[in-house]
């Protein structure tokens, strides 16, 4: 295990979540599944902790006690290479009870917050031409799922 790993606390869905997450992003994989034994505290054989990588970034999904909810204060930021990648991740992460947010933010069905953004977003928002940057910002603020072509159009680029 790496020295620094982000830990996501689930009630009982750690393995299911890690399996979905690793199926979404190329270069991702489950590294290890630790299971509860007879000593508990979970049901023997069920996942206690799942260590996985998303495009080289390591995470741990932990099945802990109920009642610990995720908030937007922490999110998984995904810099997408294309509109097709944005569309696919958005659809799969909001499926089965996920929630759309504004400006490229969403919550998956477990409440984990994600930012699904085009890799070019920082270039657009920090463009040397302040009119272009403000156009992109104004357009982004009116969107849920980000539309790369509309952001470029709003920036006049």
PyMOL commands that place a pseudoatom at each C-alpha (Angstrom):
pseudoatom trace, name=CA, resn=UNK, resi=1, chain=A, elem=C, hetatm=0, pos=[0.000, 0.000, 0.000]
pseudoatom trace, name=CA, resn=UNK, resi=2, chain=A, elem=C, hetatm=0, pos=[1.160, 3.524, -0.722]
pseudoatom trace, name=CA, resn=UNK, resi=3, chain=A, elem=C, hetatm=0, pos=[1.942, 5.969, 2.042]
pseudoatom trace, name=CA, resn=UNK, resi=4, chain=A, elem=C, hetatm=0, pos=[-1.063, 8.171, 1.107]
pseudoatom trace, name=CA, resn=UNK, resi=5, chain=A, elem=C, hetatm=0, pos=[-4.363, 6.590, 0.009]
pseudoatom trace, name=CA, resn=UNK, resi=6, chain=A, elem=C, hetatm=0, pos=[-7.804, 8.168, -0.059]
pseudoatom trace, name=CA, resn=UNK, resi=7, chain=A, elem=C, hetatm=0, pos=[-10.270, 6.085, 1.978]
pseudoatom trace, name=CA, resn=UNK, resi=8, chain=A, elem=C, hetatm=0, pos=[-13.973, 6.090, 1.091]
pseudoatom trace, name=CA, resn=UNK, resi=9, chain=A, elem=C, hetatm=0, pos=[-16.289, 4.883, 3.860]
pseudoatom trace, name=CA, resn=UNK, resi=10, chain=A, elem=C, hetatm=0, pos=[-19.312, 2.859, 2.779]
pseudoatom trace, name=CA, resn=UNK, resi=11, chain=A, elem=C, hetatm=0, pos=[-21.945, 1.110, 4.889]
pseudoatom trace, name=CA, resn=UNK, resi=12, chain=A, elem=C, hetatm=0, pos=[-21.666, -2.236, 3.087]
pseudoatom trace, name=CA, resn=UNK, resi=13, chain=A, elem=C, hetatm=0, pos=[-21.169, -1.531, -0.628]
pseudoatom trace, name=CA, resn=UNK, resi=14, chain=A, elem=C, hetatm=0, pos=[-17.362, -1.083, -0.826]
pseudoatom trace, name=CA, resn=UNK, resi=15, chain=A, elem=C, hetatm=0, pos=[-16.748, -4.008, -3.170]
pseudoatom trace, name=CA, resn=UNK, resi=16, chain=A, elem=C, hetatm=0, pos=[-19.677, -3.121, -5.441]
pseudoatom trace, name=CA, resn=UNK, resi=17, chain=A, elem=C, hetatm=0, pos=[-18.530, 0.501, -5.664]
pseudoatom trace, name=CA, resn=UNK, resi=18, chain=A, elem=C, hetatm=0, pos=[-14.878, -0.401, -6.335]
pseudoatom trace, name=CA, resn=UNK, resi=19, chain=A, elem=C, hetatm=0, pos=[-15.969, -2.831, -9.055]
pseudoatom trace, name=CA, resn=UNK, resi=20, chain=A, elem=C, hetatm=0, pos=[-18.042, -0.124, -10.770]
pseudoatom trace, name=CA, resn=UNK, resi=21, chain=A, elem=C, hetatm=0, pos=[-15.377, 2.558, -10.430]
pseudoatom trace, name=CA, resn=UNK, resi=22, chain=A, elem=C, hetatm=0, pos=[-12.621, 0.354, -11.869]
pseudoatom trace, name=CA, resn=UNK, resi=23, chain=A, elem=C, hetatm=0, pos=[-14.862, -0.569, -14.811]
pseudoatom trace, name=CA, resn=UNK, resi=24, chain=A, elem=C, hetatm=0, pos=[-15.312, 3.106, -15.728]
pseudoatom trace, name=CA, resn=UNK, resi=25, chain=A, elem=C, hetatm=0, pos=[-11.783, 4.380, -16.173]
pseudoatom trace, name=CA, resn=UNK, resi=26, chain=A, elem=C, hetatm=0, pos=[-9.056, 2.855, -18.328]
pseudoatom trace, name=CA, resn=UNK, resi=27, chain=A, elem=C, hetatm=0, pos=[-5.970, 1.715, -16.454]
pseudoatom trace, name=CA, resn=UNK, resi=28, chain=A, elem=C, hetatm=0, pos=[-7.936, 0.956, -13.284]
pseudoatom trace, name=CA, resn=UNK, resi=29, chain=A, elem=C, hetatm=0, pos=[-7.972, -2.213, -11.213]
pseudoatom trace, name=CA, resn=UNK, resi=30, chain=A, elem=C, hetatm=0, pos=[-8.815, -3.771, -7.877]
pseudoatom trace, name=CA, resn=UNK, resi=31, chain=A, elem=C, hetatm=0, pos=[-5.586, -4.480, -5.992]
pseudoatom trace, name=CA, resn=UNK, resi=32, chain=A, elem=C, hetatm=0, pos=[-6.790, -6.296, -2.885]
pseudoatom trace, name=CA, resn=UNK, resi=33, chain=A, elem=C, hetatm=0, pos=[-9.951, -7.331, -1.075]
pseudoatom trace, name=CA, resn=UNK, resi=34, chain=A, elem=C, hetatm=0, pos=[-9.767, -7.937, 2.669]
pseudoatom trace, name=CA, resn=UNK, resi=35, chain=A, elem=C, hetatm=0, pos=[-12.708, -9.921, 4.000]
pseudoatom trace, name=CA, resn=UNK, resi=36, chain=A, elem=C, hetatm=0, pos=[-14.243, -10.161, 7.439]
pseudoatom trace, name=CA, resn=UNK, resi=37, chain=A, elem=C, hetatm=0, pos=[-13.481, -13.367, 9.289]
pseudoatom trace, name=CA, resn=UNK, resi=38, chain=A, elem=C, hetatm=0, pos=[-15.290, -15.148, 12.091]
pseudoatom trace, name=CA, resn=UNK, resi=39, chain=A, elem=C, hetatm=0, pos=[-14.118, -12.487, 14.573]
pseudoatom trace, name=CA, resn=UNK, resi=40, chain=A, elem=C, hetatm=0, pos=[-16.266, -9.891, 12.736]
pseudoatom trace, name=CA, resn=UNK, resi=41, chain=A, elem=C, hetatm=0, pos=[-17.400, -7.246, 13.109]
pseudoatom trace, name=CA, resn=UNK, resi=42, chain=A, elem=C, hetatm=0, pos=[-18.956, -7.780, 9.659]
pseudoatom trace, name=CA, resn=UNK, resi=43, chain=A, elem=C, hetatm=0, pos=[-20.493, -10.893, 8.173]
pseudoatom trace, name=CA, resn=UNK, resi=44, chain=A, elem=C, hetatm=0, pos=[-17.751, -13.473, 7.573]
pseudoatom trace, name=CA, resn=UNK, resi=45, chain=A, elem=C, hetatm=0, pos=[-16.675, -13.555, 3.930]
pseudoatom trace, name=CA, resn=UNK, resi=46, chain=A, elem=C, hetatm=0, pos=[-17.973, -10.088, 3.045]
pseudoatom trace, name=CA, resn=UNK, resi=47, chain=A, elem=C, hetatm=0, pos=[-15.581, -7.331, 2.041]
pseudoatom trace, name=CA, resn=UNK, resi=48, chain=A, elem=C, hetatm=0, pos=[-14.102, -5.291, 4.859]
pseudoatom trace, name=CA, resn=UNK, resi=49, chain=A, elem=C, hetatm=0, pos=[-11.808, -3.163, 2.678]
pseudoatom trace, name=CA, resn=UNK, resi=50, chain=A, elem=C, hetatm=0, pos=[-11.102, -2.994, -1.046]
pseudoatom trace, name=CA, resn=UNK, resi=51, chain=A, elem=C, hetatm=0, pos=[-7.927, -1.336, -2.301]
pseudoatom trace, name=CA, resn=UNK, resi=52, chain=A, elem=C, hetatm=0, pos=[-8.156, -0.171, -5.909]
pseudoatom trace, name=CA, resn=UNK, resi=53, chain=A, elem=C, hetatm=0, pos=[-6.584, 2.174, -8.432]
pseudoatom trace, name=CA, resn=UNK, resi=54, chain=A, elem=C, hetatm=0, pos=[-8.282, 4.602, -10.774]
pseudoatom trace, name=CA, resn=UNK, resi=55, chain=A, elem=C, hetatm=0, pos=[-5.804, 5.504, -13.535]
pseudoatom trace, name=CA, resn=UNK, resi=56, chain=A, elem=C, hetatm=0, pos=[-2.917, 5.070, -11.085]
pseudoatom trace, name=CA, resn=UNK, resi=57, chain=A, elem=C, hetatm=0, pos=[-4.518, 6.920, -8.141]
pseudoatom trace, name=CA, resn=UNK, resi=58, chain=A, elem=C, hetatm=0, pos=[-4.977, 4.583, -5.193]
pseudoatom trace, name=CA, resn=UNK, resi=59, chain=A, elem=C, hetatm=0, pos=[-8.134, 4.438, -3.077]
pseudoatom trace, name=CA, resn=UNK, resi=60, chain=A, elem=C, hetatm=0, pos=[-9.482, 2.229, -0.340]
pseudoatom trace, name=CA, resn=UNK, resi=61, chain=A, elem=C, hetatm=0, pos=[-13.193, 1.490, -0.015]
pseudoatom trace, name=CA, resn=UNK, resi=62, chain=A, elem=C, hetatm=0, pos=[-14.018, 0.522, 3.563]
pseudoatom trace, name=CA, resn=UNK, resi=63, chain=A, elem=C, hetatm=0, pos=[-17.228, -1.038, 4.842]
pseudoatom trace, name=CA, resn=UNK, resi=64, chain=A, elem=C, hetatm=0, pos=[-17.774, 0.766, 8.129]
pseudoatom trace, name=CA, resn=UNK, resi=65, chain=A, elem=C, hetatm=0, pos=[-20.723, 1.516, 10.322]
pseudoatom trace, name=CA, resn=UNK, resi=66, chain=A, elem=C, hetatm=0, pos=[-23.980, 2.925, 8.909]
pseudoatom trace, name=CA, resn=UNK, resi=67, chain=A, elem=C, hetatm=0, pos=[-24.697, 6.616, 9.119]
pseudoatom trace, name=CA, resn=UNK, resi=68, chain=A, elem=C, hetatm=0, pos=[-21.446, 8.093, 7.824]
pseudoatom trace, name=CA, resn=UNK, resi=69, chain=A, elem=C, hetatm=0, pos=[-22.521, 10.062, 4.755]
pseudoatom trace, name=CA, resn=UNK, resi=70, chain=A, elem=C, hetatm=0, pos=[-20.331, 11.477, 2.004]
pseudoatom trace, name=CA, resn=UNK, resi=71, chain=A, elem=C, hetatm=0, pos=[-20.426, 15.235, 1.308]
pseudoatom trace, name=CA, resn=UNK, resi=72, chain=A, elem=C, hetatm=0, pos=[-19.268, 17.477, -1.530]
pseudoatom trace, name=CA, resn=UNK, resi=73, chain=A, elem=C, hetatm=0, pos=[-16.389, 18.595, 0.713]
pseudoatom trace, name=CA, resn=UNK, resi=74, chain=A, elem=C, hetatm=0, pos=[-14.375, 15.804, -0.929]
pseudoatom trace, name=CA, resn=UNK, resi=75, chain=A, elem=C, hetatm=0, pos=[-14.795, 14.623, -4.494]
pseudoatom trace, name=CA, resn=UNK, resi=76, chain=A, elem=C, hetatm=0, pos=[-13.149, 12.521, -7.174]
pseudoatom trace, name=CA, resn=UNK, resi=77, chain=A, elem=C, hetatm=0, pos=[-11.997, 14.817, -9.986]
pseudoatom trace, name=CA, resn=UNK, resi=78, chain=A, elem=C, hetatm=0, pos=[-11.825, 13.230, -13.441]
pseudoatom trace, name=CA, resn=UNK, resi=79, chain=A, elem=C, hetatm=0, pos=[-10.204, 15.198, -16.274]
pseudoatom trace, name=CA, resn=UNK, resi=80, chain=A, elem=C, hetatm=0, pos=[-11.831, 13.719, -19.386]
pseudoatom trace, name=CA, resn=UNK, resi=81, chain=A, elem=C, hetatm=0, pos=[-10.231, 13.633, -22.819]
pseudoatom trace, name=CA, resn=UNK, resi=82, chain=A, elem=C, hetatm=0, pos=[-13.458, 13.940, -24.835]
pseudoatom trace, name=CA, resn=UNK, resi=83, chain=A, elem=C, hetatm=0, pos=[-17.153, 14.702, -24.721]
pseudoatom trace, name=CA, resn=UNK, resi=84, chain=A, elem=C, hetatm=0, pos=[-17.810, 10.996, -25.272]
pseudoatom trace, name=CA, resn=UNK, resi=85, chain=A, elem=C, hetatm=0, pos=[-15.888, 10.181, -22.073]
pseudoatom trace, name=CA, resn=UNK, resi=86, chain=A, elem=C, hetatm=0, pos=[-17.807, 12.868, -20.160]
pseudoatom trace, name=CA, resn=UNK, resi=87, chain=A, elem=C, hetatm=0, pos=[-21.108, 11.518, -21.467]
pseudoatom trace, name=CA, resn=UNK, resi=88, chain=A, elem=C, hetatm=0, pos=[-20.300, 7.898, -20.583]
pseudoatom trace, name=CA, resn=UNK, resi=89, chain=A, elem=C, hetatm=0, pos=[-19.013, 8.603, -17.069]
pseudoatom trace, name=CA, resn=UNK, resi=90, chain=A, elem=C, hetatm=0, pos=[-21.937, 10.935, -16.386]
pseudoatom trace, name=CA, resn=UNK, resi=91, chain=A, elem=C, hetatm=0, pos=[-24.492, 8.359, -17.487]
pseudoatom trace, name=CA, resn=UNK, resi=92, chain=A, elem=C, hetatm=0, pos=[-22.936, 5.466, -15.573]
pseudoatom trace, name=CA, resn=UNK, resi=93, chain=A, elem=C, hetatm=0, pos=[-22.281, 7.387, -12.365]
pseudoatom trace, name=CA, resn=UNK, resi=94, chain=A, elem=C, hetatm=0, pos=[-25.750, 8.943, -12.204]
pseudoatom trace, name=CA, resn=UNK, resi=95, chain=A, elem=C, hetatm=0, pos=[-27.471, 5.635, -13.035]
pseudoatom trace, name=CA, resn=UNK, resi=96, chain=A, elem=C, hetatm=0, pos=[-29.367, 3.681, -10.383]
pseudoatom trace, name=CA, resn=UNK, resi=97, chain=A, elem=C, hetatm=0, pos=[-29.999, 6.599, -8.047]
pseudoatom trace, name=CA, resn=UNK, resi=98, chain=A, elem=C, hetatm=0, pos=[-27.115, 8.990, -8.700]
pseudoatom trace, name=CA, resn=UNK, resi=99, chain=A, elem=C, hetatm=0, pos=[-27.818, 12.737, -8.727]
pseudoatom trace, name=CA, resn=UNK, resi=100, chain=A, elem=C, hetatm=0, pos=[-26.769, 15.412, -11.183]
pseudoatom trace, name=CA, resn=UNK, resi=101, chain=A, elem=C, hetatm=0, pos=[-25.225, 18.545, -9.750]
pseudoatom trace, name=CA, resn=UNK, resi=102, chain=A, elem=C, hetatm=0, pos=[-24.133, 21.798, -11.343]
pseudoatom trace, name=CA, resn=UNK, resi=103, chain=A, elem=C, hetatm=0, pos=[-20.916, 22.627, -13.172]
pseudoatom trace, name=CA, resn=UNK, resi=104, chain=A, elem=C, hetatm=0, pos=[-19.893, 19.036, -13.871]
pseudoatom trace, name=CA, resn=UNK, resi=105, chain=A, elem=C, hetatm=0, pos=[-20.512, 17.747, -10.333]
pseudoatom trace, name=CA, resn=UNK, resi=106, chain=A, elem=C, hetatm=0, pos=[-22.582, 14.668, -9.550]
pseudoatom trace, name=CA, resn=UNK, resi=107, chain=A, elem=C, hetatm=0, pos=[-23.168, 12.184, -6.757]
pseudoatom trace, name=CA, resn=UNK, resi=108, chain=A, elem=C, hetatm=0, pos=[-23.159, 8.486, -7.514]
pseudoatom trace, name=CA, resn=UNK, resi=109, chain=A, elem=C, hetatm=0, pos=[-25.740, 6.116, -5.998]
pseudoatom trace, name=CA, resn=UNK, resi=110, chain=A, elem=C, hetatm=0, pos=[-23.652, 5.817, -2.801]
pseudoatom trace, name=CA, resn=UNK, resi=111, chain=A, elem=C, hetatm=0, pos=[-23.340, 9.576, -2.377]
pseudoatom trace, name=CA, resn=UNK, resi=112, chain=A, elem=C, hetatm=0, pos=[-19.698, 9.915, -3.481]
pseudoatom trace, name=CA, resn=UNK, resi=113, chain=A, elem=C, hetatm=0, pos=[-19.175, 13.275, -5.206]
pseudoatom trace, name=CA, resn=UNK, resi=114, chain=A, elem=C, hetatm=0, pos=[-17.475, 13.362, -8.580]
pseudoatom trace, name=CA, resn=UNK, resi=115, chain=A, elem=C, hetatm=0, pos=[-16.338, 16.208, -10.832]
pseudoatom trace, name=CA, resn=UNK, resi=116, chain=A, elem=C, hetatm=0, pos=[-16.561, 15.045, -14.453]
pseudoatom trace, name=CA, resn=UNK, resi=117, chain=A, elem=C, hetatm=0, pos=[-14.851, 17.764, -16.473]
pseudoatom trace, name=CA, resn=UNK, resi=118, chain=A, elem=C, hetatm=0, pos=[-13.075, 18.177, -19.785]
pseudoatom trace, name=CA, resn=UNK, resi=119, chain=A, elem=C, hetatm=0, pos=[-9.295, 18.311, -19.492]
pseudoatom trace, name=CA, resn=UNK, resi=120, chain=A, elem=C, hetatm=0, pos=[-9.457, 21.674, -21.324]
pseudoatom trace, name=CA, resn=UNK, resi=121, chain=A, elem=C, hetatm=0, pos=[-11.635, 23.342, -18.655]
pseudoatom trace, name=CA, resn=UNK, resi=122, chain=A, elem=C, hetatm=0, pos=[-8.776, 24.999, -16.781]
pseudoatom trace, name=CA, resn=UNK, resi=123, chain=A, elem=C, hetatm=0, pos=[-7.443, 26.413, -20.078]
pseudoatom trace, name=CA, resn=UNK, resi=124, chain=A, elem=C, hetatm=0, pos=[-10.849, 27.873, -20.893]
pseudoatom trace, name=CA, resn=UNK, resi=125, chain=A, elem=C, hetatm=0, pos=[-11.504, 29.348, -17.446]
pseudoatom trace, name=CA, resn=UNK, resi=126, chain=A, elem=C, hetatm=0, pos=[-7.971, 30.756, -17.240]
pseudoatom trace, name=CA, resn=UNK, resi=127, chain=A, elem=C, hetatm=0, pos=[-7.786, 31.953, -20.838]
pseudoatom trace, name=CA, resn=UNK, resi=128, chain=A, elem=C, hetatm=0, pos=[-5.557, 34.986, -21.428]
pseudoatom trace, name=CA, resn=UNK, resi=129, chain=A, elem=C, hetatm=0, pos=[-8.513, 36.793, -23.006]
pseudoatom trace, name=CA, resn=UNK, resi=130, chain=A, elem=C, hetatm=0, pos=[-10.750, 37.738, -20.069]
pseudoatom trace, name=CA, resn=UNK, resi=131, chain=A, elem=C, hetatm=0, pos=[-13.830, 37.883, -22.338]
pseudoatom trace, name=CA, resn=UNK, resi=132, chain=A, elem=C, hetatm=0, pos=[-13.236, 34.286, -23.416]
pseudoatom trace, name=CA, resn=UNK, resi=133, chain=A, elem=C, hetatm=0, pos=[-12.632, 33.161, -19.815]
pseudoatom trace, name=CA, resn=UNK, resi=134, chain=A, elem=C, hetatm=0, pos=[-15.783, 34.879, -18.581]
pseudoatom trace, name=CA, resn=UNK, resi=135, chain=A, elem=C, hetatm=0, pos=[-17.830, 33.464, -21.446]
pseudoatom trace, name=CA, resn=UNK, resi=136, chain=A, elem=C, hetatm=0, pos=[-16.704, 29.952, -20.554]
pseudoatom trace, name=CA, resn=UNK, resi=137, chain=A, elem=C, hetatm=0, pos=[-17.388, 30.562, -16.844]
pseudoatom trace, name=CA, resn=UNK, resi=138, chain=A, elem=C, hetatm=0, pos=[-20.875, 31.904, -17.487]
pseudoatom trace, name=CA, resn=UNK, resi=139, chain=A, elem=C, hetatm=0, pos=[-21.701, 28.936, -19.710]
pseudoatom trace, name=CA, resn=UNK, resi=140, chain=A, elem=C, hetatm=0, pos=[-20.326, 26.438, -17.179]
pseudoatom trace, name=CA, resn=UNK, resi=141, chain=A, elem=C, hetatm=0, pos=[-22.396, 27.941, -14.368]
pseudoatom trace, name=CA, resn=UNK, resi=142, chain=A, elem=C, hetatm=0, pos=[-25.549, 27.219, -16.371]
pseudoatom trace, name=CA, resn=UNK, resi=143, chain=A, elem=C, hetatm=0, pos=[-24.698, 23.567, -17.025]
pseudoatom trace, name=CA, resn=UNK, resi=144, chain=A, elem=C, hetatm=0, pos=[-25.072, 20.331, -15.157]
pseudoatom trace, name=CA, resn=UNK, resi=145, chain=A, elem=C, hetatm=0, pos=[-23.126, 17.872, -17.355]
pseudoatom trace, name=CA, resn=UNK, resi=146, chain=A, elem=C, hetatm=0, pos=[-20.442, 19.925, -19.066]
pseudoatom trace, name=CA, resn=UNK, resi=147, chain=A, elem=C, hetatm=0, pos=[-20.666, 20.360, -22.831]
pseudoatom trace, name=CA, resn=UNK, resi=148, chain=A, elem=C, hetatm=0, pos=[-17.204, 20.983, -24.243]
pseudoatom trace, name=CA, resn=UNK, resi=149, chain=A, elem=C, hetatm=0, pos=[-18.389, 22.385, -27.589]
pseudoatom trace, name=CA, resn=UNK, resi=150, chain=A, elem=C, hetatm=0, pos=[-20.778, 24.790, -25.838]
pseudoatom trace, name=CA, resn=UNK, resi=151, chain=A, elem=C, hetatm=0, pos=[-17.974, 25.944, -23.521]
pseudoatom trace, name=CA, resn=UNK, resi=152, chain=A, elem=C, hetatm=0, pos=[-15.718, 26.708, -26.503]
pseudoatom trace, name=CA, resn=UNK, resi=153, chain=A, elem=C, hetatm=0, pos=[-18.576, 28.451, -28.273]
pseudoatom trace, name=CA, resn=UNK, resi=154, chain=A, elem=C, hetatm=0, pos=[-19.350, 30.577, -25.195]
pseudoatom trace, name=CA, resn=UNK, resi=155, chain=A, elem=C, hetatm=0, pos=[-15.663, 31.494, -24.997]
pseudoatom trace, name=CA, resn=UNK, resi=156, chain=A, elem=C, hetatm=0, pos=[-15.719, 32.520, -28.652]
pseudoatom trace, name=CA, resn=UNK, resi=157, chain=A, elem=C, hetatm=0, pos=[-12.980, 30.053, -29.510]
for i in range(1, 157): cmd.bond("trace and resi %d" % i, "trace and resi %d" % (i + 1))
show_as sticks, trace
zoom trace
